[in-house]
Structures are given as structure tokens and as C-alpha cells.
Amino acid sequence: MSVTVSRARLFGALKELRIRWRRIKDSWDDPASRHFEESVIEPLEPRVRSAVSALEKMGQILIVVRRDCE
């Protein structure tokens, strides 16, 4: 799987998670859901953005490596 595909899949999964979480929150609103959102859902976005940034850097490095190895 290419770095570009991995990046797109990661962003897609985060988007899908946000959509599903909004739907779930409509029927699950208690201290447990708020704790879950604070401890699991909210920390994911910066982590995903960090991972995507790393994937982009890796993609750039792989381009250089492939070009140098030709």
C-alpha cells in the first residue's frame, strides 16, 4: 500500500469516526460518553494529523530514495 493511499485511508477513517460519533452522541449522553469523548475521541485528531504529517514526510523520502536507486 502506498503512503498516499495510507494517508487517505487514515483521513477517511477519522472522518467516518466523527460522523458515527455525532450520531451516537444523540442517544448516548451521560458521564461515561463524555469521558469517552474526552479520553478517546478528542485525542485522536491531533494524533492522526501527526501521523499524516509523518506519512507525508515518509512519502517525500521514498520519492528521493526511488529516484536515487534508479
N, CA and C atoms as an extended XYZ file, in Angstrom:
210
Properties=species:S:1:pos:R:3:atomname:S:1:resname:S:1:resid:I:1 pbc="F F F"
N         0.846       -1.171        0.000 N   MET     1
C         0.000        0.000        0.000 CA  MET     1
C         0.894        1.238        0.000 C   MET     1
N         0.540        2.196       -0.824 N   SER     2
C         1.356        3.399       -0.927 CA  SER     2
C         1.111        4.327        0.266 C   SER     2
N         2.046        5.217        0.462 N   VAL     3
C         1.929        6.198        1.535 CA  VAL     3
C         0.716        7.090        1.289 C   VAL     3
N         0.495        7.444        0.041 N   THR     4
C        -0.638        8.305       -0.304 CA  THR     4
C        -1.965        7.618        0.020 C   THR     4
N        -2.058        6.349       -0.308 N   VAL     5
C        -3.276        5.585       -0.021 CA  VAL     5
C        -3.468        5.463        1.489 C   VAL     5
N        -2.393        5.197        2.201 N   SER     6
C        -2.480        5.087        3.665 CA  SER     6
C        -2.958        6.390        4.291 C   SER     6
N        -2.424        7.490        3.799 N   ARG     7
C        -2.812        8.816        4.291 CA  ARG     7
C        -4.303        9.057        4.049 C   ARG     7
N        -4.765        8.752        2.849 N   ALA     8
C        -6.177        8.950        2.510 CA  ALA     8
C        -7.076        8.058        3.362 C   ALA     8
N        -6.667        6.820        3.565 N   ARG     9
C        -7.471        5.905        4.383 CA  ARG     9
C        -7.544        6.382        5.831 C   ARG     9
N        -6.441        6.894        6.332 N   LEU    10
C        -6.410        7.390        7.704 CA  LEU    10
C        -7.352        8.579        7.861 C   LEU    10
N        -7.281        9.539        6.942 N   PHE    11
C        -8.190       10.682        6.986 CA  PHE    11
C        -9.640       10.232        6.843 C   PHE    11
N        -9.882        9.285        5.954 N   GLY    12
C       -11.236        8.764        5.755 CA  GLY    12
C       -11.783        8.100        7.006 C   GLY    12
N       -10.939        7.351        7.681 N   ALA    13
C       -11.368        6.687        8.917 CA  ALA    13
C       -11.690        7.707       10.002 C   ALA    13
N       -10.895        8.759       10.086 N   LEU    14
C       -11.168        9.807       11.076 CA  LEU    14
C       -12.489       10.506       10.761 C   LEU    14
N       -12.726       10.790        9.499 N   LYS    15
C       -13.983       11.432        9.090 CA  LYS    15
C       -15.174       10.538        9.429 C   LYS    15
N       -15.056        9.263        9.123 N   GLU    16
C       -16.134        8.311        9.431 CA  GLU    16
C       -16.368        8.210       10.934 C   GLU    16
N       -15.297        8.213       11.703 N   LEU    17
C       -15.431        8.168       13.155 CA  LEU    17
C       -16.196        9.384       13.659 C   LEU    17
N       -15.867       10.566       13.155 N   ARG    18
C       -16.572       11.790       13.571 CA  ARG    18
C       -18.055       11.703       13.255 C   ARG    18
N       -18.384       11.226       12.065 N   ILE    19
C       -19.792       11.103       11.659 CA  ILE    19
C       -20.526       10.142       12.583 C   ILE    19
N       -19.936        8.989       12.811 N   ARG    20
C       -20.597        7.989       13.667 CA  ARG    20
C       -20.698        8.459       15.107 C   ARG    20
N       -19.666        9.161       15.582 N   TRP    21
C       -19.699        9.640       16.966 CA  TRP    21
C       -20.823       10.661       17.140 C   TRP    21
N       -21.017       11.544       16.160 N   ARG    22
C       -22.111       12.523       16.252 CA  ARG    22
C       -23.459       11.821       16.361 C   ARG    22
N       -23.632       10.753       15.583 N   ARG    23
C       -24.884       10.000       15.644 CA  ARG    23
C       -25.056        9.332       17.006 C   ARG    23
N       -24.000        8.742       17.514 N   ILE    24
C       -24.064        8.047       18.797 CA  ILE    24
C       -24.358        9.027       19.931 C   ILE    24
N       -23.746       10.206       19.855 N   LYS    25
C       -23.949       11.199       20.924 CA  LYS    25
C       -25.403       11.605       21.067 C   LYS    25
N       -26.173       11.515       19.975 N   ASP    26
C       -27.601       11.862       20.048 CA  ASP    26
C       -28.346       10.978       21.036 C   ASP    26
N       -27.911        9.726       21.174 N   SER    27
C       -28.626        8.812       22.071 CA  SER    27
C       -27.811        8.420       23.302 C   SER    27
N       -26.544        8.762       23.331 N   TRP    28
C       -25.697        8.391       24.470 CA  TRP    28
C       -25.075        9.659       25.048 C   TRP    28
N       -25.747       10.211       26.032 N   ASP    29
C       -25.263       11.448       26.637 CA  ASP    29
C       -25.289       11.289       28.153 C   ASP    29
N       -24.201       10.812       28.682 N   ASP    30
C       -24.063       10.652       30.120 CA  ASP    30
C       -22.592       10.866       30.479 C   ASP    30
N       -22.240       10.786       31.761 N   PRO    31
C       -20.832       10.995       32.125 CA  PRO    31
C       -19.870       10.030       31.423 C   PRO    31
N       -20.301        8.803       31.190 N   ALA    32
C       -19.431        7.821       30.528 CA  ALA    32
C       -19.151        8.240       29.085 C   ALA    32
N       -20.163        8.738       28.387 N   SER    33
C       -19.945        9.161       26.999 CA  SER    33
C       -19.042       10.383       26.939 C   SER    33
N       -19.220       11.304       27.869 N   ARG    34
C       -18.363       12.490       27.901 CA  ARG    34
C       -16.913       12.103       28.212 C   ARG    34
N       -16.743       11.166       29.136 N   HIS    35
C       -15.394       10.691       29.449 CA  HIS    35
C       -14.771       10.014       28.231 C   HIS    35
N       -15.556        9.190       27.539 N   PHE    36
C       -15.062        8.519       26.340 CA  PHE    36
C       -14.653        9.538       25.285 C   PHE    36
N       -15.479       10.553       25.089 N   GLU    37
C       -15.156       11.581       24.097 CA  GLU    37
C       -13.868       12.313       24.473 C   GLU    37
N       -13.738       12.675       25.736 N   GLU    38
C       -12.556       13.414       26.189 CA  GLU    38
C       -11.287       12.564       26.159 C   GLU    38
N       -11.414       11.311       26.514 N   SER    39
C       -10.214       10.478       26.648 CA  SER    39
C        -9.850        9.692       25.387 C   SER    39
N       -10.819        9.480       24.491 N   VAL    40
C       -10.551        8.670       23.309 CA  VAL    40
C       -10.742        9.470       22.015 C   VAL    40
N       -11.900       10.050       21.836 N   ILE    41
C       -12.223       10.704       20.569 CA  ILE    41
C       -11.392       11.967       20.353 C   ILE    41
N       -11.405       12.868       21.317 N   GLU    42
C       -10.705       14.152       21.151 CA  GLU    42
C        -9.195       13.999       20.933 C   GLU    42
N        -8.513       13.118       21.643 N   PRO    43
C        -7.064       12.992       21.402 CA  PRO    43
C        -6.708       12.401       20.031 C   PRO    43
N        -7.660       11.781       19.366 N   LEU    44
C        -7.353       11.137       18.089 CA  LEU    44
C        -6.988       12.130       16.991 C   LEU    44
N        -7.704       13.244       16.906 N   GLU    45
C        -7.458       14.166       15.792 CA  GLU    45
C        -6.013       14.659       15.739 C   GLU    45
N        -5.447       15.180       16.841 N   PRO    46
C        -4.048       15.609       16.744 CA  PRO    46
C        -3.090       14.448       16.466 C   PRO    46
N        -3.426       13.271       16.957 N   ARG    47
C        -2.575       12.110       16.701 CA  ARG    47
C        -2.641       11.702       15.228 C   ARG    47
N        -3.831       11.751       14.668 N   VAL    48
C        -3.983       11.416       13.248 CA  VAL    48
C        -3.263       12.454       12.400 C   VAL    48
N        -3.393       13.723       12.738 N   ARG    49
C        -2.701       14.777       11.981 CA  ARG    49
C        -1.180       14.582       12.058 C   ARG    49
N        -0.694       14.190       13.216 N   SER    50
C         0.728       13.927       13.373 CA  SER    50
C         1.159       12.738       12.515 C   SER    50
N         0.346       11.705       12.516 N   ALA    51
C         0.656       10.518       11.701 CA  ALA    51
C         0.631       10.861       10.218 C   ALA    51
N        -0.334       11.673        9.805 N   VAL    52
C        -0.423       12.081        8.402 CA  VAL    52
C         0.799       12.898        8.016 C   VAL    52
N         1.228       13.772        8.895 N   SER    53
C         2.435       14.565        8.639 CA  SER    53
C         3.643       13.645        8.464 C   SER    53
N         3.750       12.650        9.319 N   ALA    54
C         4.854       11.693        9.217 CA  ALA    54
C         4.768       10.905        7.910 C   ALA    54
N         3.556       10.525        7.511 N   LEU    55
C         3.381        9.806        6.249 CA  LEU    55
C         3.783       10.676        5.061 C   LEU    55
N         3.445       11.955        5.120 N   GLU    56
C         3.834       12.857        4.034 CA  GLU    56
C         5.354       12.967        3.940 C   GLU    56
N         6.025       13.087        5.069 N   LYS    57
C         7.491       13.154        5.073 CA  LYS    57
C         8.083       11.854        4.541 C   LYS    57
N         7.500       10.738        4.969 N   MET    58
C         7.980        9.452        4.502 CA  MET    58
C         7.790        9.318        2.996 C   MET    58
N         6.658        9.806        2.497 N   GLY    59
C         6.408        9.769        1.062 CA  GLY    59
C         7.451       10.557        0.287 C   GLY    59
N         7.812       11.726        0.808 N   GLN    60
C         8.836       12.542        0.155 CA  GLN    60
C        10.190       11.837        0.169 C   GLN    60
N        10.520       11.216        1.278 N   ILE    61
C        11.784       10.477        1.382 CA  ILE    61
C        11.797        9.303        0.408 C   ILE    61
N        10.688        8.591        0.307 N   LEU    62
C        10.613        7.451       -0.613 CA  LEU    62
C        10.767        7.882       -2.065 C   LEU    62
N        10.245        9.041       -2.406 N   ILE    63
C        10.417        9.555       -3.772 CA  ILE    63
C        11.900        9.752       -4.068 C   ILE    63
N        12.603       10.350       -3.127 N   VAL    64
C        14.042       10.593       -3.296 CA  VAL    64
C        14.798        9.267       -3.371 C   VAL    64
N        14.465        8.338       -2.491 N   VAL    65
C        15.153        7.039       -2.471 CA  VAL    65
C        14.925        6.297       -3.786 C   VAL    65
N        13.695        6.286       -4.256 N   ARG    66
C        13.401        5.590       -5.533 CA  ARG    66
C        14.173        6.241       -6.683 C   ARG    66
N        14.192        7.562       -6.692 N   ARG    67
C        14.910        8.265       -7.759 CA  ARG    67
C        16.415        7.967       -7.683 C   ARG    67
N        16.959        7.976       -6.470 N   ASP    68
C        18.395        7.704       -6.301 CA  ASP    68
C        18.770        6.263       -6.631 C   ASP    68
N        17.825        5.347       -6.487 N   CYS    69
C        18.126        3.938       -6.725 CA  CYS    69
C        17.908        3.512       -8.183 C   CYS    69
N        17.411        4.405       -8.999 N   GLU    70
C        17.176        4.047      -10.404 CA  GLU    70
C        18.454        3.957      -11.175 C   GLU    70
